[in-house]
Amino acid sequence: MFTKPRVLLHLEGAAILLLALYFYQAAHYRWWLLALLFLAPDVFLLGYLKNARWGSAAYNLVHTLTIPVLLLASSKLFATPQYIPFALIWLAHIGFDRMLGYGLKYPTFFKDTHLQHV
């Protein structure tokens, strides 16, 4: 298994999803909010209506771990806990996508992802 990066990346996505959901549940955040916003990052797929370069840039912007992790850290650092559930929902979405094999996009076409190149 440790010689199959694709499998490891899927497991890593599942771990991110499960951890985000665990912390969401442990903090007693509202499940209706998660249901409402879970697929919100996929709105950025609309960039593909312009072209693959725009679509991949918009998709990758909201499907990397960097921004939600920074949102989570800054929420703790600056004592703004109201943003934590949004960061956890965002992380759960990214983990779910990676678990299913949806990776970051190359600017060629929609199905050309980083997971396919691993």
N, C-alpha and C positions, 0 to 999 in steps of 0.2 A: 504494500500500500504506500509506503513512504517513497517509492520510486515512481509514483503516479501523481504528478502535480495537479492534474485535473480533479482527481478524487479529493485531494487535500483541500483544494480551493472550494469545492462543494461543501465539504465538512466544515471548513472555516466559515462559510456563509451561514450554515445551519447553527453553528455556535454563536455567531453574532445575533442571529434572529432569536435564539432561545435566551441568551443573556439579556437582550433588550426587553423581551417580554417578561422575563423574571423580574427585572428591576421595575418595570412598569406596574406589574401586579403587586409587588412588594410595597410600592409607594401608594397603592390604592388610587391610581389615576382612573379616570372614567373610560370604560371600554367602548362607549359609543364614540368617543373622540378618536380612538384608535381606528375603529371601523370607518369613520368618516374620512380620516386623513391618510390611511395606510397606502392608498394608491396615488396620492397627490403628486409625488415626484414624477410619475409617469406622464403628467401633463406636459412635461418638457419634451416629450416625443414629438410634439407638434412642430418643433424646429425642423423635422424632416419634411414638412410641407414646403419649406423653402428649398432645401437641398441637403445632401448627406453631410456636408461639412458643418452647416449650422445645426443640424439635428444631432450629430455626434457631440458637438461642443456643448449644446444645451443639456443633453442627456448625461454626459460625463460630469458636468458641473454639479448636478444634484445626485449623482450615483457614486461619488467617491466618499470615503469615510471622513475626509478632512473637515468639511464644514459642520456636520452634525457633532463630531467629536469636539471641535472648537466651541460650538454652541453649548454643549454639555459642560465643558470645562469653564467657560466664561460664566455660565449660570451659577456654578458653584463658587467661582472666584469673586464675582460681583454680587452675590446674594440675590439673584433673580431666579428663584426656583420655579416661577411660572413657565419658564421656557424648557424645563427638563422633560416634561412629557412629549413635547414636540421633537426634541432631539432623540428621545428613545423610539418614537414612532418612525422617525426618519431612519435611524439605525436598523430597526426591525425590517423596514422595507428593503434596504440595501442587502441585509443578510438573506432575506427571502429570495431576492433576485439572484444573488450569487449561488444560493443553495440550488436553485432551479437551473443554473447554468447561464444566466444572462450576465454578460460581462460588460466592461467598458467598451465603447464603440470606437472603431477606427473610422476616419472620414471617407471611406470608400462606399460602403453600403450597410444597411441596418444590421444584417446578420454577421457582419465581420467584427468579432469581439476579441478582447484580449484572452478570453478563456479558450478560444479556438486556436490561438497561436501558442498555447502552452503545450 
